[in-house]
Amino acid sequence: MANGRCRMHGGASTGPKTPEGLARARRGNWRHGRRAAEAVALRRAIAQAGRDLAATIRATEAWLSGRNG
């Protein structure tokens, strides 16, 4: 209803209706964000960077051992 009360029970608000209110409600229910798409993508990028670095180190060590051996 226009007054913000439940028409069936006369209670308080039935929840946010506007896009801004819905977004505010979602943010209020946010827990930690570990499973958010952005966080997952960041962890994957960091893991890939670590694998790339390890491969570079292995290649450098192989090059150095071939050069000195």
N, C-alpha and C positions, 0 to 999 in steps of 0.2 A: 504494500500500500504506500501511498504517498507519504504517510507519516513515519515510515520505516519500521512499522510493527508487523508481525506475522498476522495475516488476515484470519487464519484458522484458530490461533491460540491467543492472540493479543500480546504475545511476548515481545521481546526485544528484536533487534535487527535480524534479518534473514541472510545477512552476509553482504559483502561488497558487490556492487553492481557495475560500477564504472571500471574502465580499463586500469586507471590509476589505482583504484581501491583493490582490484584483483592482484595487481603487481605488488602492492604493499603487503597484502595477505601472504603472497608466495614468499616474499623476502622474510617475513616474520616466521615462517615455518622452515626456513633454511637450517640445515643441521651442520654440515661440515664441508660439503662440496667435493669430496674426493671422487665421486662418481659423475660429476658434471662433465659434459663433453669437453669443455675447455681444459679442465684439469687432466683428463685422460689423455688428450692430445699433447699437452705439455709434457707429461710423464713419458709418453712414447717418443717425443722428440729428444728428450734428455737421454733416454736409453739408446736411441739411435746414435746420438752424438758420442756416447761412451763406447759403443761398438766401433764406430768410425775411428775414434782415437786409439782404441786397442789395436785395430788393424794397422793403423799408421805406425804405431810403436813396433809391432811385430815385423812389418816391412823394413823399418829402419834398422832394427836389430839384425835382421837377415842380411841386409845390405852391408852393415858394419862387419858382421862376422865373415862374410865373403871377401870383404876388402882386406881384413886383417889376417885371414886364415889362409 
